[in-house]
Amino acid sequence: MKFGIIGAGIVGTALAVRLEETGHECIGVHTRSRLSYERFCRYLAKDHLALDELVSVADGLFITTQDDMIRTVAESLSLKPLIKPEQVWIHCSGSLPSHVLRVKDNLPVRCLSLHPLQAFASVEKALAILPGTHFGIEGDDQEFGEGIVKDLGGVPHHILASQKSLYHAGAVVASNYLVVLASLAVELFAEAGIERTEALASLLPLMRGTLYNLEEVGIPQALTGPIARGDAQVVQGHLEHMPSKLIEIYRGLGLKALELGENKKAQQGLTYPSEELNQLKFLLGKPM
């Protein structure tokens, strides 16, 4: 495949490098930023081309701009007179569907979305972890997209375009909200007298252990702690000492933990004693 990159950020640069390594040819890059182009060329020395040049020659165009620019780029491309027939336009947004690229009904292109389910902090980090990264795929030619993902060493997953916002919300919960949970835990440790830097250092091994358990035994078996045990007295103690601004968050998470706890016990052929279950529901604010 002869491909072009539009938007020379971390993702676009890493994709170009890895695809070139697998035998595809990057014919050029287009970006508004001189600094991002110079960084791109440190990894892959390619010409800076106008959109007219890219759209007339490339088999595939990767639009790796910020999300709010993707449709604008597609609109600009659609105005070009010499679009190569059967060209594939690919964006890497986790929240936008592929059809955001179809700005005209008669465009002679296929529209595809390949979203790397990973947090890339730098080009070096992206290059290191692209192999093994899971991708969400949807659009006109998912088989073609699956081939690209496999060339990158990734793991493809086909998702529903109509529910892509929920897919992205799941990614946000797993990645961004993990940081939020760590922050919440550090805040509670600070209330108990542990300095914040020391608190995070002490919590990270616990969090890694939980991630290990998730890998080994999955959900809901990885759930441990007072709610999994049915220890209502411990939960009551948490709520009695907790800063009021955190109680609603704790209760919301606790209700989800209770649901998982019930599933875990059911898989083991067990149930919560009714008195403990009712007490937990009362403490966590679930209507009886």
N, C-alpha and C positions, 0 to 999 in steps of 0.2 A: 504494500500500500504506500502510495505517495501521500503524505499528509502535511498539513500546515497547522501551526499553533497561533491562536488569536488570544492574546493575554499571556504574558510571560511571567506569571507568578510562580509560586512554589509548585503547585500541581501541574501546570502546563510544562514547566521545565523538566520536572521529574518524569512525566509521561513521555516527553520527547526523547529524553536520554534512553529510557528503558526500551521504548519501541525501536529506536535505531539499533540498539544492541541485539534485538531479535530479528533484524533484517528488513524492517520497514524503513522508508526514506523520508526524513523531514526535509521538505523543499524550502522552508522558510518560516519566519515568525513575524507577527505583526503585533505591536504594542505601542501605546501612547507614551510610555515612560522610557526615557533613555537609560535610566539606572537599571530598570528591570531587564531591558535588552542587553545591557552590558553584563549583567549577572548571568543571563541565559547563555551568552556566548562563552562564559568561563567554563561551562559544562558542555556546550555543543555550539560550535562556531557555524552559524547559519546566517544567510542574508536576511535583512529586514525588508519585507516585501509589502507592497500595497495590497489592499483587499482584492482589487481587480486581478492582480497577478495570481494570488492564492486561489481564488474561486474559479479561475479558468483552467487550472492545471491539476489541483489536488483531487485525489480520490476521497479523502476525508479531511474535514476541518474540525479541529478541537477548539471549542469556544470556552476558554478557561478563565474568563473574566469574573469579576464579582457578579453575584446573582442579579443585581439591579441593572446590569449592563447587557445581559444575555439577549434579551429581546431587541434592544437597540442595535446590537451587532447583527442579529439576524435580519432586521429591517434594512440595514445598510447593505448586507450581502445580497438581499433579494432584488435590489435595484441595479445590480451589475448585469450587463447585457450578455456576458459569456459564461454563464454557470455551466460547469461540466455536468452532463447528464448522469443521473444516478449517483451523484455525489452524496456523501453522508455527512450531515452536520451533527456534531456530538457536543453536548454540554455535560458538565460534571457536577451540577447542582444536586444537592440531596432533597431540596424542597420543591423545586420547579419541575413540572412534567416536561417530557420531550416536546410535546406539541406547542410549547411556547415558541419554538423555533419556526413553526409553520405560520409565517406571517401573511402568506398568500396561499390560496387554494391550489393554484396551478404551478407551484414551485416544483421543478424536476429533481427534487432531492429527497433523501430519506432522513428522518429526524430521530435521534437516538439520545438517550441519557445513560451515562456510566458514572455512578457515584461511588468513589472510594470511601468505604466505611472506616475511616481512620482520621486521626488528628495529626497533621503534619506541621511540625514546628519550624522546619527548615528544609531546604532542598536536600541536604545531606541525610537528614532523618527520613525524608520521603523516599529517597533512593534506597535506603537500607531496608525499609519496611514495606515497600510496595509488593515485593514477593510475599505471598501469604495474606495480603489484604483482601477482605471481602468487598464485593461491589454489588450495588443495587442496579439492575438493568431494566429499562423499559423503553419502548419506542417501536419504530417501524421495522427494524431488522435486528431482532434480539439475538439471532444466531450469529450474525456478524459481530455484534457487541460481545457476545460470549467468547468468540475467537480472540478478540483484542484483549479481553481480561485474562484469558489463559496465556496469551503471549507475554503479558506483564507478570505472570506468575501468580495472578490473583484467583479468587474463588467467586464465581458468578452466582447471583441470585436474581430470579425474575420477580419483579414486584408489580403491583397494580398501579397504573398511572393515576387512577381516580382516588386512590388512598395514599398517595405519596406523602402528603402532609403528615399522616400518622407514622409512616416509616421514618420520616425525618424527626418527628417528635420522639420516637423511640431511641434514635441515635443521640438526640440531645439529652434525654434522661440518662442514658448509659454513660455518656462522656461528660457533658457540661455539668450535669447535676451530681455527678460523682464528686466534682470539686466543691459543689455547694454542700454536699453531705459532709465532706471532710472539714469544711469551714464551720458547719454546725457543731460537729464533734469537738473541734478545737475550742469553740466558744464555751461549750459545756466544761471542758477540761480547765479552761481559764477560770471559770466560776469556782472550780474545785481547788484552785491555787497553783495550777501548772502553767508556766509561761508558754506563750503561744508557739514559739519556735520549737521548744522542747515537746510540746503537746503533739505537733504534727509529726515530729521524728518518732514519737512513741506509738502513734496511731498507724503509721504507714505499714509496719510489719503485720499488724492486725488486718489491715485492708488487703494486703497481699495474700495473707492466709485465707481470707474469705474468697478472693478471686481464684486461688488454687482449688479450694473446695468446690467452687462453681464449675471449674474445668473437670474436676474428678467425678463429682456426683450429680451436678446439675441442680435444677430447680424442681421441687422445693426442698430437696434433701440437704442442700447447703445451708438452709436456715437453722441458726442456733439461737440461744439466748432465752430470756425470760418468757417471751410470748410463745416461742416454740415449745417451751417446757410447760406452759400454762401457769406460770408463777405470777399471779395477780398482785401479790403483796409487793414484789419488786417493782412492778409497773406503777403501782400506787405511790411508792416511795419516790420514783422518778418524777411523777407529776406534782407531788407535794413540794419538792425542792426546786423545780425547774423555773427559770425566768418566765413570766407570763407570756412574753412575746413569742416564745418557742413552743408553747403547749399545743397550739393548733397544728403546727407542723408535725410534732411528735405523734399526736393522735392520728393524723392522716396516714402517716407512715405505719403506725402501729396497726391500724385497721387492715392495711394491705398485708402486713406481716401475719396477722391473725388468719386471714384468708389462706395464705401460704401454709401456715401451721396446720390448719384443718386439712388441707390437701396432703401434707406430709403424713399426718397421722392416718388418714384414710388409706394411703398407699401401704402403710404398715399394718393395716387392719385394726387401727385404734381410733378412739375419739377422745376429745377433751371431756373430763367429768363435767356434767351440766352446770354445777355450781361455779366451777372455775371459768367456764366459757362465758356464763352470764356476767360474772364479775369483770372479766376482761372487756366484754362488750360495753358494759356500763362505764368503766374507766375511760375507754377510748371514744365514748360518745356515740356508739352505734344504737339506733332506735331498736328497742326490744319488741 
